[in-house]
Amino acid sequence: MTQAELREVWSTRINDYRASGERVATWCERHQVTPRQLWYWMRKLKGEDEPKQATNKPQWVPLQVEESTSDTASPLLVKV
C-alpha cells in the first residue's frame, strides 16, 4: 500500500470515528485497531483537510486618514 493510499484509508477511518460518537477504546476494538494507532494518525493528518494559507505573504490594508480639526492633537510619526 502506498503512502497516499494509507493516508486515504486513515482519513476515512478518522472521519468514521468522529461521526460515530463512540469512545476511542470502543471504536478501536470494533475496527480492530489500537487507540495508539488512531491517535497517531489523527495527529499526523491534523489540518490536512483544511486549505493551507501562506502566513509569510504581506497583506495591504486600506487606511483612511481624516484631517484633524483640533489644534491640540499630537502628530503621528510612522517609520517604515
VMD Tcl script that builds the backbone (N, CA, C; Angstrom):
set m [mol new atoms 240]
animate dup $m
set s [atomselect $m all]
$s set {name element resname resid chain x y z} {
  {N N MET 1 A 0.847 -1.172 0.000}
  {CA C MET 1 A 0.000 0.000 0.000}
  {C C MET 1 A 0.892 1.235 0.000}
  {N N THR 2 A 0.600 2.170 -0.896}
  {CA C THR 2 A 1.414 3.384 -0.978}
  {C C THR 2 A 1.075 4.326 0.183}
  {N N GLN 3 A 1.932 5.291 0.386}
  {CA C GLN 3 A 1.721 6.259 1.469}
  {C C GLN 3 A 0.426 7.040 1.243}
  {N N ALA 4 A 0.142 7.403 -0.008}
  {CA C ALA 4 A -1.087 8.150 -0.302}
  {C C ALA 4 A -2.321 7.301 -0.006}
  {N N GLU 5 A -2.266 6.032 -0.343}
  {CA C GLU 5 A -3.390 5.135 -0.064}
  {C C GLU 5 A -3.584 4.967 1.443}
  {N N LEU 6 A -2.488 4.833 2.161}
  {CA C LEU 6 A -2.547 4.684 3.608}
  {C C LEU 6 A -3.156 5.931 4.258}
  {N N ARG 7 A -2.764 7.105 3.779}
  {CA C ARG 7 A -3.336 8.342 4.290}
  {C C ARG 7 A -4.839 8.397 4.026}
  {N N GLU 8 A -5.248 7.960 2.842}
  {CA C GLU 8 A -6.667 7.969 2.489}
  {C C GLU 8 A -7.457 7.007 3.380}
  {N N VAL 9 A -6.895 5.817 3.630}
  {CA C VAL 9 A -7.555 4.835 4.495}
  {C C VAL 9 A -7.744 5.416 5.893}
  {N N TRP 10 A -6.689 6.012 6.436}
  {CA C TRP 10 A -6.779 6.539 7.791}
  {C C TRP 10 A -7.643 7.792 7.866}
  {N N SER 11 A -7.657 8.572 6.822}
  {CA C SER 11 A -8.537 9.734 6.794}
  {C C SER 11 A -9.994 9.280 6.851}
  {N N THR 12 A -10.316 8.232 6.113}
  {CA C THR 12 A -11.664 7.668 6.136}
  {C C THR 12 A -11.986 7.097 7.506}
  {N N ARG 13 A -11.044 6.403 8.110}
  {CA C ARG 13 A -11.247 5.834 9.446}
  {C C ARG 13 A -11.488 6.926 10.488}
  {N N ILE 14 A -10.707 7.986 10.416}
  {CA C ILE 14 A -10.841 9.075 11.377}
  {C C ILE 14 A -12.206 9.753 11.230}
  {N N ASN 15 A -12.624 9.976 10.001}
  {CA C ASN 15 A -13.949 10.569 9.779}
  {C C ASN 15 A -15.043 9.655 10.309}
  {N N ASP 16 A -14.874 8.345 10.122}
  {CA C ASP 16 A -15.840 7.372 10.626}
  {C C ASP 16 A -15.877 7.403 12.156}
  {N N TYR 17 A -14.709 7.459 12.775}
  {CA C TYR 17 A -14.639 7.526 14.237}
  {C C TYR 17 A -15.352 8.778 14.760}
  {N N ARG 18 A -15.060 9.924 14.155}
  {CA C ARG 18 A -15.666 11.183 14.613}
  {C C ARG 18 A -17.179 11.177 14.432}
  {N N ALA 19 A -17.644 10.579 13.342}
  {CA C ALA 19 A -19.090 10.535 13.081}
  {C C ALA 19 A -19.807 9.548 13.993}
  {N N SER 20 A -19.071 8.559 14.518}
  {CA C SER 20 A -19.702 7.505 15.317}
  {C C SER 20 A -20.138 7.990 16.698}
  {N N GLY 21 A -19.406 8.947 17.261}
  {CA C GLY 21 A -19.723 9.411 18.607}
  {C C GLY 21 A -19.278 8.444 19.694}
  {N N GLU 22 A -18.578 7.392 19.317}
  {CA C GLU 22 A -18.116 6.393 20.284}
  {C C GLU 22 A -16.844 6.855 20.975}
  {N N ARG 23 A -16.552 6.202 22.093}
  {CA C ARG 23 A -15.280 6.421 22.771}
  {C C ARG 23 A -14.184 5.768 21.934}
  {N N VAL 24 A -12.970 6.251 22.097}
  {CA C VAL 24 A -11.837 5.740 21.320}
  {C C VAL 24 A -11.680 4.234 21.503}
  {N N ALA 25 A -11.682 3.781 22.744}
  {CA C ALA 25 A -11.464 2.351 23.017}
  {C C ALA 25 A -12.537 1.488 22.361}
  {N N THR 26 A -13.785 1.922 22.436}
  {CA C THR 26 A -14.880 1.155 21.859}
  {C C THR 26 A -14.761 1.095 20.346}
  {N N TRP 27 A -14.532 2.240 19.726}
  {CA C TRP 27 A -14.418 2.289 18.263}
  {C C TRP 27 A -13.230 1.455 17.786}
  {N N CYS 28 A -12.093 1.577 18.462}
  {CA C CYS 28 A -10.885 0.849 18.056}
  {C C CYS 28 A -11.076 -0.656 18.179}
  {N N GLU 29 A -11.724 -1.086 19.229}
  {CA C GLU 29 A -11.954 -2.520 19.408}
  {C C GLU 29 A -12.845 -3.057 18.288}
  {N N ARG 30 A -13.863 -2.292 17.932}
  {CA C ARG 30 A -14.783 -2.720 16.887}
  {C C ARG 30 A -14.118 -2.747 15.511}
  {N N HIS 31 A -13.128 -1.866 15.284}
  {CA C HIS 31 A -12.459 -1.792 13.980}
  {C C HIS 31 A -11.077 -2.452 13.972}
  {N N GLN 32 A -10.746 -3.107 15.049}
  {CA C GLN 32 A -9.504 -3.876 15.166}
  {C C GLN 32 A -8.241 -3.042 14.898}
  {N N VAL 33 A -8.213 -1.855 15.516}
  {CA C VAL 33 A -7.012 -1.020 15.520}
  {C C VAL 33 A -6.748 -0.624 16.959}
  {N N THR 34 A -5.544 -0.218 17.256}
  {CA C THR 34 A -5.233 0.192 18.620}
  {C C THR 34 A -5.509 1.686 18.780}
  {N N PRO 35 A -5.843 2.095 19.997}
  {CA C PRO 35 A -6.028 3.535 20.237}
  {C C PRO 35 A -4.778 4.338 19.897}
  {N N ARG 36 A -3.628 3.732 20.105}
  {CA C ARG 36 A -2.369 4.411 19.788}
  {C C ARG 36 A -2.279 4.719 18.293}
  {N N GLN 37 A -2.696 3.767 17.458}
  {CA C GLN 37 A -2.690 3.995 16.007}
  {C C GLN 37 A -3.642 5.134 15.637}
  {N N LEU 38 A -4.827 5.106 16.217}
  {CA C LEU 38 A -5.809 6.141 15.904}
  {C C LEU 38 A -5.288 7.518 16.290}
  {N N TRP 39 A -4.742 7.664 17.494}
  {CA C TRP 39 A -4.224 8.957 17.927}
  {C C TRP 39 A -3.038 9.401 17.066}
  {N N TYR 40 A -2.191 8.454 16.691}
  {CA C TYR 40 A -1.044 8.776 15.833}
  {C C TYR 40 A -1.515 9.388 14.514}
  {N N TRP 41 A -2.459 8.715 13.870}
  {CA C TRP 41 A -2.926 9.186 12.568}
  {C C TRP 41 A -3.755 10.460 12.691}
  {N N MET 42 A -4.455 10.635 13.776}
  {CA C MET 42 A -5.195 11.883 13.964}
  {C C MET 42 A -4.230 13.059 14.065}
  {N N ARG 43 A -3.114 12.854 14.784}
  {CA C ARG 43 A -2.085 13.905 14.870}
  {C C ARG 43 A -1.425 14.129 13.518}
  {N N LYS 44 A -1.108 13.036 12.849}
  {CA C LYS 44 A -0.391 13.116 11.571}
  {C C LYS 44 A -1.214 13.827 10.500}
  {N N LEU 45 A -2.502 13.559 10.466}
  {CA C LEU 45 A -3.350 14.116 9.422}
  {C C LEU 45 A -4.064 15.399 9.842}
  {N N LYS 46 A -3.773 15.876 11.037}
  {CA C LYS 46 A -4.440 17.081 11.537}
  {C C LYS 46 A -4.187 18.256 10.584}
  {N N GLY 47 A -5.275 18.879 10.167}
  {CA C GLY 47 A -5.171 20.064 9.325}
  {C C GLY 47 A -4.948 19.813 7.849}
  {N N GLU 48 A -4.821 18.560 7.423}
  {CA C GLU 48 A -4.602 18.306 6.003}
  {C C GLU 48 A -5.846 18.561 5.172}
  {N N ASP 49 A -7.015 18.458 5.778}
  {CA C ASP 49 A -8.247 18.688 5.043}
  {C C ASP 49 A -8.517 20.173 4.845}
  {N N GLU 50 A -7.904 20.998 5.673}
  {CA C GLU 50 A -8.095 22.430 5.567}
  {C C GLU 50 A -7.083 23.000 4.585}
  {N N PRO 51 A -7.489 23.959 3.755}
  {CA C PRO 51 A -6.519 24.565 2.841}
  {C C PRO 51 A -5.460 25.338 3.616}
  {N N LYS 52 A -4.232 25.187 3.207}
  {CA C LYS 52 A -3.140 25.866 3.890}
  {C C LYS 52 A -3.041 27.301 3.388}
  {N N GLN 53 A -2.855 28.223 4.306}
  {CA C GLN 53 A -2.729 29.622 3.970}
  {C C GLN 53 A -1.280 30.039 4.134}
  {N N ALA 54 A -0.830 30.862 3.212}
  {CA C ALA 54 A 0.528 31.379 3.310}
  {C C ALA 54 A 0.571 32.410 4.434}
  {N N THR 55 A 1.403 32.175 5.412}
  {CA C THR 55 A 1.472 33.090 6.547}
  {C C THR 55 A 2.530 34.158 6.354}
  {N N ASN 56 A 3.418 33.967 5.401}
  {CA C ASN 56 A 4.503 34.917 5.209}
  {C C ASN 56 A 4.203 35.960 4.142}
  {N N LYS 57 A 3.056 35.877 3.476}
  {CA C LYS 57 A 2.730 36.831 2.433}
  {C C LYS 57 A 2.279 38.144 3.066}
  {N N PRO 58 A 2.839 39.242 2.628}
  {CA C PRO 58 A 2.387 40.528 3.162}
  {C C PRO 58 A 0.998 40.858 2.620}
  {N N GLN 59 A 0.237 41.547 3.419}
  {CA C GLN 59 A -1.096 41.965 3.002}
  {C C GLN 59 A -1.203 43.472 3.144}
  {N N TRP 60 A -1.845 44.087 2.175}
  {CA C TRP 60 A -2.056 45.516 2.216}
  {C C TRP 60 A -3.411 45.791 2.835}
  {N N VAL 61 A -3.435 46.749 3.733}
  {CA C VAL 61 A -4.665 47.113 4.416}
  {C C VAL 61 A -4.967 48.566 4.077}
  {N N PRO 62 A -6.181 48.841 3.601}
  {CA C PRO 62 A -6.501 50.243 3.274}
  {C C PRO 62 A -6.571 51.094 4.546}
  {N N LEU 63 A -6.101 52.302 4.439}
  {CA C LEU 63 A -6.072 53.215 5.582}
  {C C LEU 63 A -6.634 54.556 5.138}
  {N N GLN 64 A -7.637 55.030 5.829}
  {CA C GLN 64 A -8.192 56.333 5.522}
  {C C GLN 64 A -7.764 57.312 6.614}
  {N N VAL 65 A -7.210 58.430 6.187}
  {CA C VAL 65 A -6.736 59.437 7.128}
  {C C VAL 65 A -7.660 60.643 7.018}
  {N N GLU 66 A -8.192 61.047 8.135}
  {CA C GLU 66 A -9.055 62.225 8.161}
  {C C GLU 66 A -8.293 63.372 8.792}
  {N N GLU 67 A -8.523 64.542 8.283}
  {CA C GLU 67 A -7.874 65.735 8.830}
  {C C GLU 67 A -8.446 66.023 10.210}
  {N N SER 68 A -7.579 66.346 11.138}
  {CA C SER 68 A -7.999 66.675 12.489}
  {C C SER 68 A -8.398 68.139 12.554}
  {N N THR 69 A -9.507 68.392 13.213}
  {CA C THR 69 A -9.943 69.790 13.381}
  {C C THR 69 A -9.405 70.392 14.664}
  {N N SER 70 A -8.833 69.567 15.508}
  {CA C SER 70 A -8.320 70.040 16.786}
  {C C SER 70 A -6.860 70.419 16.643}
  {N N ASP 71 A -6.486 71.561 17.219}
  {CA C ASP 71 A -5.093 72.010 17.187}
  {C C ASP 71 A -4.259 71.319 18.261}
  {N N THR 72 A -4.898 70.672 19.226}
  {CA C THR 72 A -4.164 70.048 20.324}
  {C C THR 72 A -3.778 68.604 20.020}
  {N N ALA 73 A -4.184 68.101 18.892}
  {CA C ALA 73 A -3.887 66.703 18.564}
  {C C ALA 73 A -2.389 66.573 18.297}
  {N N SER 74 A -1.778 65.538 18.813}
  {CA C SER 74 A -0.363 65.313 18.589}
  {C C SER 74 A -0.172 64.606 17.267}
  {N N PRO 75 A 0.894 64.930 16.553}
  {CA C PRO 75 A 1.116 64.308 15.255}
  {C C PRO 75 A 1.506 62.831 15.424}
  {N N LEU 76 A 1.241 62.091 14.427}
  {CA C LEU 76 A 1.575 60.674 14.413}
  {C C LEU 76 A 2.756 60.477 13.498}
  {N N LEU 77 A 3.816 59.876 13.982}
  {CA C LEU 77 A 5.001 59.626 13.191}
  {C C LEU 77 A 5.095 58.139 12.901}
  {N N VAL 78 A 5.140 57.796 11.625}
  {CA C VAL 78 A 5.236 56.399 11.208}
  {C C VAL 78 A 6.529 56.207 10.452}
  {N N LYS 79 A 7.369 55.296 10.918}
  {CA C LYS 79 A 8.627 54.997 10.218}
  {C C LYS 79 A 8.547 53.596 9.667}
  {N N VAL 80 A 8.979 53.450 8.444}
  {CA C VAL 80 A 8.960 52.132 7.798}
  {C C VAL 80 A 10.396 51.691 7.597}
}
mol reanalyze $m
mol bondsrecalc $m
mol representation Tube
mol addrep $m
